[in-house]
Amino acid sequence: MSITIYHNPRCSKSRQTLALIEEKGITPNIIKYLDQGPDAKTLAQIIQQLGLNSAHDLLRTKEEEYKLAGLSPDSDDATVIAAMVKYPRLIERPIVVKGDKAVIGRPPESVLELF
């Protein structure tokens, strides 16, 4: 079964998570989401796979784009997902997907539950 990591090479947690996956002998599909962000349908699927209660739970709320997009904890999922498509820096990282499950690599060791 394939493994996909939504990766930011400049992020230490993302690099550590990728290293943990590779230590397991797995070569994941690496998506540099800041270069090629996921579309709205993919984000909605990832949110479901993560088991999050709302799209807002996948946001990096301290990023400048959070304010630029006019987001708040009360923003509906469609608005939040549209903002993540427009501003991929808002997406919490790294996200690792295997089959119908996904985890956020914070801490990086949390991805080990997929194996």
Biotite code that builds the C-alpha atoms (Angstrom):
import biotite.structure as struc

atoms = struc.array([
    struc.Atom([0.000, 0.000, 0.000], chain_id="A", res_id=1, res_name="MET", atom_name="CA", element="C"),
    struc.Atom([1.393, 3.367, -0.941], chain_id="A", res_id=2, res_name="SER", atom_name="CA", element="C"),
    struc.Atom([2.283, 6.111, 1.491], chain_id="A", res_id=3, res_name="ILE", atom_name="CA", element="C"),
    struc.Atom([1.967, 9.796, 0.646], chain_id="A", res_id=4, res_name="THR", atom_name="CA", element="C"),
    struc.Atom([3.532, 12.637, 2.612], chain_id="A", res_id=5, res_name="ILE", atom_name="CA", element="C"),
    struc.Atom([2.487, 16.250, 2.185], chain_id="A", res_id=6, res_name="TYR", atom_name="CA", element="C"),
    struc.Atom([5.935, 17.645, 2.782], chain_id="A", res_id=7, res_name="HIS", atom_name="CA", element="C"),
    struc.Atom([7.646, 20.975, 3.314], chain_id="A", res_id=8, res_name="ASN", atom_name="CA", element="C"),
    struc.Atom([11.417, 20.421, 3.033], chain_id="A", res_id=9, res_name="PRO", atom_name="CA", element="C"),
    struc.Atom([12.087, 23.623, 5.001], chain_id="A", res_id=10, res_name="ARG", atom_name="CA", element="C"),
    struc.Atom([10.183, 22.310, 8.050], chain_id="A", res_id=11, res_name="CYS", atom_name="CA", element="C"),
    struc.Atom([12.228, 20.281, 10.555], chain_id="A", res_id=12, res_name="SER", atom_name="CA", element="C"),
    struc.Atom([9.208, 18.219, 11.679], chain_id="A", res_id=13, res_name="LYS", atom_name="CA", element="C"),
    struc.Atom([8.425, 17.389, 8.069], chain_id="A", res_id=14, res_name="SER", atom_name="CA", element="C"),
    struc.Atom([12.032, 16.321, 7.413], chain_id="A", res_id=15, res_name="ARG", atom_name="CA", element="C"),
    struc.Atom([12.049, 14.198, 10.595], chain_id="A", res_id=16, res_name="GLN", atom_name="CA", element="C"),
    struc.Atom([8.767, 12.545, 9.609], chain_id="A", res_id=17, res_name="THR", atom_name="CA", element="C"),
    struc.Atom([10.070, 11.739, 6.136], chain_id="A", res_id=18, res_name="LEU", atom_name="CA", element="C"),
    struc.Atom([13.236, 10.263, 7.664], chain_id="A", res_id=19, res_name="ALA", atom_name="CA", element="C"),
    struc.Atom([11.153, 8.014, 9.961], chain_id="A", res_id=20, res_name="LEU", atom_name="CA", element="C"),
    struc.Atom([9.180, 6.703, 6.993], chain_id="A", res_id=21, res_name="ILE", atom_name="CA", element="C"),
    struc.Atom([12.337, 6.064, 4.996], chain_id="A", res_id=22, res_name="GLU", atom_name="CA", element="C"),
    struc.Atom([13.917, 4.275, 8.007], chain_id="A", res_id=23, res_name="GLU", atom_name="CA", element="C"),
    struc.Atom([11.035, 1.783, 7.696], chain_id="A", res_id=24, res_name="LYS", atom_name="CA", element="C"),
    struc.Atom([12.289, 1.002, 4.188], chain_id="A", res_id=25, res_name="GLY", atom_name="CA", element="C"),
    struc.Atom([9.387, 2.848, 2.576], chain_id="A", res_id=26, res_name="ILE", atom_name="CA", element="C"),
    struc.Atom([9.783, 5.249, -0.321], chain_id="A", res_id=27, res_name="THR", atom_name="CA", element="C"),
    struc.Atom([6.741, 7.513, -0.013], chain_id="A", res_id=28, res_name="PRO", atom_name="CA", element="C"),
    struc.Atom([5.069, 9.584, -2.666], chain_id="A", res_id=29, res_name="ASN", atom_name="CA", element="C"),
    struc.Atom([6.289, 13.073, -1.718], chain_id="A", res_id=30, res_name="ILE", atom_name="CA", element="C"),
    struc.Atom([4.001, 16.002, -2.434], chain_id="A", res_id=31, res_name="ILE", atom_name="CA", element="C"),
    struc.Atom([5.652, 19.366, -1.856], chain_id="A", res_id=32, res_name="LYS", atom_name="CA", element="C"),
    struc.Atom([2.311, 20.947, -1.086], chain_id="A", res_id=33, res_name="TYR", atom_name="CA", element="C"),
    struc.Atom([3.630, 24.517, -1.085], chain_id="A", res_id=34, res_name="LEU", atom_name="CA", element="C"),
    struc.Atom([4.513, 24.046, -4.778], chain_id="A", res_id=35, res_name="ASP", atom_name="CA", element="C"),
    struc.Atom([1.461, 21.986, -5.755], chain_id="A", res_id=36, res_name="GLN", atom_name="CA", element="C"),
    struc.Atom([-1.239, 22.333, -3.110], chain_id="A", res_id=37, res_name="GLY", atom_name="CA", element="C"),
    struc.Atom([-4.084, 19.851, -2.807], chain_id="A", res_id=38, res_name="PRO", atom_name="CA", element="C"),
    struc.Atom([-7.435, 20.770, -4.309], chain_id="A", res_id=39, res_name="ASP", atom_name="CA", element="C"),
    struc.Atom([-10.605, 21.214, -2.250], chain_id="A", res_id=40, res_name="ALA", atom_name="CA", element="C"),
    struc.Atom([-11.807, 17.641, -2.790], chain_id="A", res_id=41, res_name="LYS", atom_name="CA", element="C"),
    struc.Atom([-8.456, 16.204, -1.667], chain_id="A", res_id=42, res_name="THR", atom_name="CA", element="C"),
    struc.Atom([-8.370, 18.447, 1.406], chain_id="A", res_id=43, res_name="LEU", atom_name="CA", element="C"),
    struc.Atom([-11.904, 17.400, 2.390], chain_id="A", res_id=44, res_name="ALA", atom_name="CA", element="C"),
    struc.Atom([-10.849, 13.759, 2.057], chain_id="A", res_id=45, res_name="GLN", atom_name="CA", element="C"),
    struc.Atom([-7.699, 14.316, 4.143], chain_id="A", res_id=46, res_name="ILE", atom_name="CA", element="C"),
    struc.Atom([-9.732, 16.033, 6.872], chain_id="A", res_id=47, res_name="ILE", atom_name="CA", element="C"),
    struc.Atom([-12.013, 12.989, 6.977], chain_id="A", res_id=48, res_name="GLN", atom_name="CA", element="C"),
    struc.Atom([-9.054, 10.567, 6.988], chain_id="A", res_id=49, res_name="GLN", atom_name="CA", element="C"),
    struc.Atom([-7.517, 12.486, 9.893], chain_id="A", res_id=50, res_name="LEU", atom_name="CA", element="C"),
    struc.Atom([-10.784, 12.203, 11.831], chain_id="A", res_id=51, res_name="GLY", atom_name="CA", element="C"),
    struc.Atom([-10.931, 15.948, 12.463], chain_id="A", res_id=52, res_name="LEU", atom_name="CA", element="C"),
    struc.Atom([-14.135, 17.584, 13.638], chain_id="A", res_id=53, res_name="ASN", atom_name="CA", element="C"),
    struc.Atom([-13.681, 20.590, 11.382], chain_id="A", res_id=54, res_name="SER", atom_name="CA", element="C"),
    struc.Atom([-11.405, 21.866, 8.637], chain_id="A", res_id=55, res_name="ALA", atom_name="CA", element="C"),
    struc.Atom([-10.250, 24.584, 11.029], chain_id="A", res_id=56, res_name="HIS", atom_name="CA", element="C"),
    struc.Atom([-8.435, 21.876, 13.032], chain_id="A", res_id=57, res_name="ASP", atom_name="CA", element="C"),
    struc.Atom([-5.997, 21.478, 10.102], chain_id="A", res_id=58, res_name="LEU", atom_name="CA", element="C"),
    struc.Atom([-5.006, 25.155, 10.042], chain_id="A", res_id=59, res_name="LEU", atom_name="CA", element="C"),
    struc.Atom([-1.816, 26.862, 11.085], chain_id="A", res_id=60, res_name="ARG", atom_name="CA", element="C"),
    struc.Atom([-3.582, 29.809, 12.682], chain_id="A", res_id=61, res_name="THR", atom_name="CA", element="C"),
    struc.Atom([-0.423, 31.813, 13.374], chain_id="A", res_id=62, res_name="LYS", atom_name="CA", element="C"),
    struc.Atom([0.413, 32.236, 9.680], chain_id="A", res_id=63, res_name="GLU", atom_name="CA", element="C"),
    struc.Atom([-0.142, 35.697, 8.195], chain_id="A", res_id=64, res_name="GLU", atom_name="CA", element="C"),
    struc.Atom([-2.418, 34.147, 5.564], chain_id="A", res_id=65, res_name="GLU", atom_name="CA", element="C"),
    struc.Atom([-4.886, 33.205, 8.314], chain_id="A", res_id=66, res_name="TYR", atom_name="CA", element="C"),
    struc.Atom([-5.662, 36.891, 8.810], chain_id="A", res_id=67, res_name="LYS", atom_name="CA", element="C"),
    struc.Atom([-5.448, 37.650, 5.080], chain_id="A", res_id=68, res_name="LEU", atom_name="CA", element="C"),
    struc.Atom([-8.145, 35.049, 4.429], chain_id="A", res_id=69, res_name="ALA", atom_name="CA", element="C"),
    struc.Atom([-10.349, 36.541, 7.157], chain_id="A", res_id=70, res_name="GLY", atom_name="CA", element="C"),
    struc.Atom([-10.578, 33.205, 8.977], chain_id="A", res_id=71, res_name="LEU", atom_name="CA", element="C"),
    struc.Atom([-11.743, 32.603, 12.525], chain_id="A", res_id=72, res_name="SER", atom_name="CA", element="C"),
    struc.Atom([-12.650, 29.545, 14.622], chain_id="A", res_id=73, res_name="PRO", atom_name="CA", element="C"),
    struc.Atom([-16.240, 30.143, 13.459], chain_id="A", res_id=74, res_name="ASP", atom_name="CA", element="C"),
    struc.Atom([-15.392, 29.904, 9.740], chain_id="A", res_id=75, res_name="SER", atom_name="CA", element="C"),
    struc.Atom([-17.297, 27.104, 7.996], chain_id="A", res_id=76, res_name="ASP", atom_name="CA", element="C"),
    struc.Atom([-15.449, 24.176, 6.421], chain_id="A", res_id=77, res_name="ASP", atom_name="CA", element="C"),
    struc.Atom([-15.990, 25.337, 2.827], chain_id="A", res_id=78, res_name="ALA", atom_name="CA", element="C"),
    struc.Atom([-14.456, 28.745, 3.609], chain_id="A", res_id=79, res_name="THR", atom_name="CA", element="C"),
    struc.Atom([-11.511, 27.176, 5.433], chain_id="A", res_id=80, res_name="VAL", atom_name="CA", element="C"),
    struc.Atom([-10.849, 24.637, 2.670], chain_id="A", res_id=81, res_name="ILE", atom_name="CA", element="C"),
    struc.Atom([-11.004, 27.385, 0.019], chain_id="A", res_id=82, res_name="ALA", atom_name="CA", element="C"),
    struc.Atom([-8.448, 29.374, 2.038], chain_id="A", res_id=83, res_name="ALA", atom_name="CA", element="C"),
    struc.Atom([-6.136, 26.336, 2.289], chain_id="A", res_id=84, res_name="MET", atom_name="CA", element="C"),
    struc.Atom([-6.345, 25.869, -1.486], chain_id="A", res_id=85, res_name="VAL", atom_name="CA", element="C"),
    struc.Atom([-5.473, 29.535, -2.033], chain_id="A", res_id=86, res_name="LYS", atom_name="CA", element="C"),
    struc.Atom([-2.859, 29.662, 0.754], chain_id="A", res_id=87, res_name="TYR", atom_name="CA", element="C"),
    struc.Atom([-1.301, 26.190, 1.177], chain_id="A", res_id=88, res_name="PRO", atom_name="CA", element="C"),
    struc.Atom([0.993, 27.533, 3.944], chain_id="A", res_id=89, res_name="ARG", atom_name="CA", element="C"),
    struc.Atom([-2.100, 27.388, 6.163], chain_id="A", res_id=90, res_name="LEU", atom_name="CA", element="C"),
    struc.Atom([-2.128, 23.576, 6.056], chain_id="A", res_id=91, res_name="ILE", atom_name="CA", element="C"),
    struc.Atom([-0.650, 21.905, 9.133], chain_id="A", res_id=92, res_name="GLU", atom_name="CA", element="C"),
    struc.Atom([2.308, 19.753, 8.216], chain_id="A", res_id=93, res_name="ARG", atom_name="CA", element="C"),
    struc.Atom([3.404, 17.161, 7.556], chain_id="A", res_id=94, res_name="PRO", atom_name="CA", element="C"),
    struc.Atom([0.431, 14.979, 6.687], chain_id="A", res_id=95, res_name="ILE", atom_name="CA", element="C"),
    struc.Atom([1.032, 11.315, 5.964], chain_id="A", res_id=96, res_name="VAL", atom_name="CA", element="C"),
    struc.Atom([-1.669, 9.267, 4.208], chain_id="A", res_id=97, res_name="VAL", atom_name="CA", element="C"),
    struc.Atom([-1.826, 5.489, 3.971], chain_id="A", res_id=98, res_name="LYS", atom_name="CA", element="C"),
    struc.Atom([-4.972, 3.949, 2.529], chain_id="A", res_id=99, res_name="GLY", atom_name="CA", element="C"),
    struc.Atom([-8.007, 5.427, 4.262], chain_id="A", res_id=100, res_name="ASP", atom_name="CA", element="C"),
    struc.Atom([-6.037, 6.761, 7.246], chain_id="A", res_id=101, res_name="LYS", atom_name="CA", element="C"),
    struc.Atom([-3.939, 9.859, 7.738], chain_id="A", res_id=102, res_name="ALA", atom_name="CA", element="C"),
    struc.Atom([-1.924, 11.384, 10.566], chain_id="A", res_id=103, res_name="VAL", atom_name="CA", element="C"),
    struc.Atom([-0.182, 14.679, 11.155], chain_id="A", res_id=104, res_name="ILE", atom_name="CA", element="C"),
    struc.Atom([3.516, 14.221, 11.888], chain_id="A", res_id=105, res_name="GLY", atom_name="CA", element="C"),
    struc.Atom([3.531, 16.341, 15.047], chain_id="A", res_id=106, res_name="ARG", atom_name="CA", element="C"),
    struc.Atom([5.358, 14.816, 16.734], chain_id="A", res_id=107, res_name="PRO", atom_name="CA", element="C"),
    struc.Atom([7.027, 12.919, 13.877], chain_id="A", res_id=108, res_name="PRO", atom_name="CA", element="C"),
    struc.Atom([6.669, 9.609, 15.765], chain_id="A", res_id=109, res_name="GLU", atom_name="CA", element="C"),
    struc.Atom([2.878, 9.828, 15.433], chain_id="A", res_id=110, res_name="SER", atom_name="CA", element="C"),
    struc.Atom([3.203, 8.515, 11.853], chain_id="A", res_id=111, res_name="VAL", atom_name="CA", element="C"),
    struc.Atom([4.425, 5.185, 13.212], chain_id="A", res_id=112, res_name="LEU", atom_name="CA", element="C"),
    struc.Atom([0.800, 4.284, 14.053], chain_id="A", res_id=113, res_name="GLU", atom_name="CA", element="C"),
    struc.Atom([0.243, 3.853, 10.291], chain_id="A", res_id=114, res_name="LEU", atom_name="CA", element="C"),
    struc.Atom([2.768, 0.979, 10.123], chain_id="A", res_id=115, res_name="PHE", atom_name="CA", element="C"),
])
